[in-house]
Amino acid sequence: MQTPKNLHNLDIKAFAKAQTHLTGDTPVAAFERLAADCSGELTGHVSWVAQGAIDPEQRGKEDVWLHLEAKATVPLTCQRCLHPVPVALLIEQDFRFVADEATALAQDDASDEDLLVLEDSFDLMALIEDELLMGLPLVPMHEACLSERAPTSEEEEAILAEVKPNPFAVLASLKTGRH
């Protein structure tokens, strides 16, 4: 198989049968959904490797496989200080292609690899972007922001008690006439 020209419309079965090995270095800005989650200037690249393979299954069928690796550093917003924080992403994942969605659902719990439905037209770049998006931290923070000591619940209660008087104490002072 020749090197595919359109990675958004890939014949994944032919890719796997030819055991094609592709590498790329794509600007982060080219991944629109990933870029939308970033803050600041998007100057980085996503370096990726895709390797196709066919593995004979026990039932005599051939399984179509894709091994994907991707790495990038993207600027996100620190949720503590609200300044940009560079976050390193690393993806190493194996995918096995199955005939249909029902097969994928039936085999998903028992398989270590991710299962995808085998289609005539496969978007490799969308898969790379999906995996990077799933690798984003839920709460990005600088290392220094993570290590700053947050108040304990007892300290928070003490702070609240100082700021706001106890409502029952206010009522008691009204009853006794001391306000």
C-alpha positions as CSV (number, residue, x, y, z in Angstrom):
1,M,0.0,0.0,0.0
2,Q,1.2,3.5,-0.8
3,T,1.4,6.1,1.9
4,P,-2.2,7.4,2.3
5,K,-2.7,10.9,1.2
6,N,-5.9,11.6,3.1
7,L,-5.7,10.6,6.8
8,H,-9.3,11.7,7.2
9,N,-10.5,9.0,4.8
10,L,-8.4,6.0,5.4
11,D,-9.1,2.4,4.2
12,I,-8.1,0.9,7.6
13,K,-8.3,-2.7,6.5
14,A,-5.9,-2.1,3.6
15,F,-3.7,0.0,6.0
16,A,-3.6,-3.0,8.4
17,K,-3.0,-5.6,5.8
18,A,-0.1,-3.7,4.4
19,Q,1.2,-3.3,8.0
20,T,1.7,0.4,7.2
21,H,3.7,2.6,9.6
22,L,2.9,6.3,9.5
23,T,4.4,9.1,11.5
24,G,3.4,12.7,11.6
25,D,3.9,16.1,13.3
26,T,0.7,18.1,13.1
27,P,0.2,21.6,14.6
28,V,-2.0,21.6,17.7
29,A,-4.1,24.3,15.9
30,A,-5.1,21.8,13.2
31,F,-7.1,19.9,15.9
32,E,-10.0,22.3,16.3
33,R,-11.7,20.7,19.3
34,L,-8.4,20.3,21.1
35,A,-7.4,23.9,20.3
36,A,-10.7,25.1,21.7
37,D,-9.8,23.7,25.1
38,C,-6.4,25.4,25.0
39,S,-5.5,28.9,26.3
40,G,-2.8,31.2,25.1
41,E,-0.7,30.8,22.0
42,L,-0.9,27.5,20.1
43,T,2.6,27.0,18.9
44,G,3.1,23.3,19.7
45,H,2.8,20.2,17.6
46,V,1.3,16.7,18.1
47,S,3.8,14.0,17.2
48,W,2.1,10.8,16.3
49,V,2.8,7.3,15.1
50,A,0.2,4.8,13.7
51,Q,0.9,1.2,12.9
52,G,-1.5,-1.1,11.2
53,A,-1.5,-4.9,11.7
54,I,-3.5,-8.0,10.9
55,D,-3.7,-10.7,13.6
56,P,-5.2,-14.1,12.8
57,E,-8.0,-14.7,15.3
58,Q,-8.7,-18.2,16.8
59,R,-11.9,-18.5,14.7
60,G,-9.9,-18.2,11.5
61,K,-10.9,-14.6,10.8
62,E,-8.3,-11.9,10.7
63,D,-8.5,-9.1,13.3
64,V,-7.6,-5.6,12.1
65,W,-5.4,-3.7,14.6
66,L,-4.2,-0.2,14.9
67,H,-1.5,0.8,17.4
68,L,-1.5,4.6,18.1
69,E,1.0,6.8,19.9
70,A,0.7,10.5,20.2
71,K,2.4,13.2,22.4
72,A,1.9,16.9,22.7
73,T,2.2,19.7,25.2
74,V,-0.8,22.0,25.2
75,P,-1.4,25.2,27.1
76,L,-4.5,25.0,29.4
77,T,-5.8,27.3,32.1
78,C,-4.7,26.5,35.7
79,Q,-7.9,26.2,37.7
80,R,-6.2,27.8,40.8
81,C,-4.3,30.8,39.5
82,L,-6.0,31.1,36.1
83,H,-2.7,31.5,34.3
84,P,-1.6,29.2,31.4
85,V,-0.1,25.9,32.4
86,P,1.6,23.6,29.9
87,V,0.2,20.1,30.1
88,A,2.0,17.1,28.6
89,L,-0.2,14.5,26.9
90,L,1.0,11.0,26.0
91,I,-1.2,8.5,24.3
92,E,-0.3,4.8,23.7
93,Q,-3.3,2.8,22.7
94,D,-4.2,-0.4,20.8
95,F,-7.4,-0.6,18.8
96,R,-9.0,-3.7,17.4
97,F,-11.7,-3.3,14.7
98,V,-14.9,-5.3,14.8
99,A,-17.7,-5.8,12.3
100,D,-20.4,-3.7,14.0
101,E,-21.5,-1.8,17.1
102,A,-23.3,-4.8,18.7
103,T,-20.0,-6.8,18.5
104,A,-18.1,-4.0,20.0
105,L,-20.6,-3.7,22.9
106,A,-20.6,-7.5,23.5
107,Q,-16.8,-7.8,23.6
108,D,-15.9,-4.5,25.2
109,D,-15.8,-5.6,28.9
110,A,-13.7,-8.7,28.2
111,S,-11.0,-6.9,26.0
112,D,-8.0,-5.0,27.1
113,E,-7.8,-3.0,23.9
114,D,-10.3,-0.4,22.7
115,L,-12.8,-1.7,20.1
116,L,-13.8,0.3,17.0
117,V,-16.3,-0.5,14.3
118,L,-14.6,-1.3,10.9
119,E,-15.7,1.2,8.4
120,D,-14.8,1.8,4.7
121,S,-13.6,5.3,5.5
122,F,-11.7,5.8,8.8
123,D,-10.6,9.2,10.1
124,L,-7.2,8.7,11.7
125,M,-6.8,12.4,12.6
126,A,-10.2,12.4,14.4
127,L,-9.1,9.4,16.5
128,I,-5.8,11.1,17.4
129,E,-7.8,14.2,18.5
130,D,-10.3,12.1,20.4
131,E,-7.6,10.3,22.4
132,L,-5.8,13.6,23.2
133,L,-9.1,15.1,24.4
134,M,-9.7,12.1,26.7
135,G,-6.1,12.5,28.0
136,L,-6.8,16.1,29.2
137,P,-6.9,16.5,33.0
138,L,-10.2,17.4,34.4
139,V,-8.6,20.1,36.6
140,P,-5.4,21.4,35.1
141,M,-3.0,23.0,37.6
142,H,0.6,24.1,38.0
143,E,2.6,21.8,40.2
144,A,3.1,24.8,42.7
145,C,-0.7,25.4,42.7
146,L,-1.3,21.7,43.5
147,S,1.1,21.8,46.5
148,E,-0.2,24.9,48.1
149,R,-1.9,23.9,51.4
150,A,-5.7,24.2,51.2
151,P,-7.5,24.8,54.5
152,T,-8.9,21.8,56.3
153,S,-12.6,21.6,57.0
154,E,-12.0,22.5,60.7
155,E,-10.1,25.6,59.6
156,E,-12.8,26.5,57.2
157,E,-15.4,26.2,60.0
158,A,-13.3,28.5,62.3
159,I,-13.1,31.1,59.5
160,L,-16.8,31.0,58.9
161,A,-17.5,31.2,62.7
162,E,-15.4,34.4,62.9
163,V,-17.1,36.0,60.0
164,K,-20.7,35.1,60.8
165,P,-22.1,35.1,64.4
166,N,-24.0,32.1,65.5
167,P,-27.7,32.8,64.8
168,F,-28.7,31.1,68.1
169,A,-26.3,33.4,70.1
170,V,-28.0,36.4,68.4
171,L,-31.4,35.1,69.5
172,A,-30.2,34.5,73.0
173,S,-28.8,38.0,73.3
174,L,-32.2,39.4,72.1
175,K,-34.0,37.3,74.8
176,T,-31.8,38.6,77.6
177,G,-31.8,42.1,76.3
178,R,-28.1,42.2,75.5
179,H,-27.7,43.3,72.0
